[in-house]
């Protein structure tokens, strides 16, 4: 994990000129899947969901995305109920629409039709006043691939320790 991707830390985005505040990361997604390409998408939320996200409490560990009717939907993501909300509070686990251009959706849909590819959320973050989600087109790793990646990470850590 990069230093600027820690939860709650502010990092400058060069391309948009907005501050990025990470709400939650899907560390398990990067471990269990090989990420082939990454997309940044807006997300359609209800009012109390945004207020709840300002508390930096959400879970995208078991979430995934799929194309349904020419739109991309994030399924099984959990945004907890806003405690100061009223009767119009949102449901914590529901399908949420992701906002991408039609061209990107068509491109993702074509790639998803390939065998063994899936679409998973990697990061949920504030980009200025907007909530965004980083989704990755991914291929599942086998157990031996996971072990190999762990070995590589440990060897990199040992090299850094030796250099210091």
MODA-V25545 format. One record per pair of residues at least 4 apart in sequence whose ideal C-beta (glycine too) atoms are under 6 Angstrom apart, sorted by the first residue. I is the first residue (numbers start at 1). J is the second residue. If there is no record, write none. Layout:
BEGIN
i = <I | I>
j = <J | J>
END
This chain:
BEGIN
i = <1 | 4 | 5 | 7 | 8 | 10 | 10 | 11 | 13 | 13 | 18 | 18 | 20 | 20 | 21 | 22 | 23 | 23 | 23 | 23 | 23 | 24 | 24 | 24 | 25 | 26 | 26 | 26 | 28 | 28 | 29 | 29 | 29 | 33 | 33 | 34 | 34 | 35 | 35 | 36 | 37 | 38 | 38 | 39 | 40 | 40 | 41 | 41 | 41 | 41 | 41 | 42 | 42 | 43 | 43 | 43 | 43 | 44 | 45 | 45 | 46 | 48 | 48 | 48 | 48 | 49 | 49 | 51 | 52 | 52 | 52 | 53 | 57 | 58 | 58 | 59 | 60 | 60 | 60 | 62 | 63 | 63 | 63 | 63 | 64 | 64 | 65 | 65 | 65 | 65 | 67 | 67 | 68 | 72 | 72 | 72 | 73 | 73 | 74 | 74 | 74 | 75 | 78 | 78 | 80 | 81 | 81 | 82 | 85 | 100 | 100 | 111 | 111 | 112 | 116 | 117 | 118 | 119 | 119 | 120 | 120 | 121 | 121 | 122 | 122 | 123 | 124 | 125 | 126 | 127 | 141 | 141>
j = <5 | 11 | 22 | 22 | 56 | 19 | 21 | 20 | 18 | 20 | 127 | 128 | 125 | 127 | 126 | 125 | 53 | 56 | 58 | 124 | 125 | 58 | 60 | 124 | 123 | 60 | 121 | 122 | 32 | 61 | 33 | 120 | 122 | 138 | 140 | 139 | 141 | 136 | 138 | 137 | 137 | 134 | 136 | 135 | 132 | 134 | 98 | 99 | 100 | 133 | 135 | 99 | 132 | 96 | 98 | 131 | 133 | 97 | 49 | 50 | 90 | 82 | 85 | 89 | 90 | 79 | 90 | 82 | 79 | 80 | 82 | 58 | 80 | 79 | 124 | 78 | 77 | 121 | 124 | 76 | 74 | 76 | 77 | 121 | 75 | 120 | 72 | 74 | 119 | 135 | 72 | 109 | 73 | 98 | 100 | 105 | 95 | 97 | 96 | 98 | 121 | 95 | 92 | 93 | 92 | 89 | 92 | 89 | 89 | 104 | 105 | 117 | 137 | 117 | 139 | 139 | 138 | 135 | 137 | 136 | 138 | 133 | 135 | 134 | 136 | 134 | 133 | 132 | 131 | 132 | 145 | 146>
END
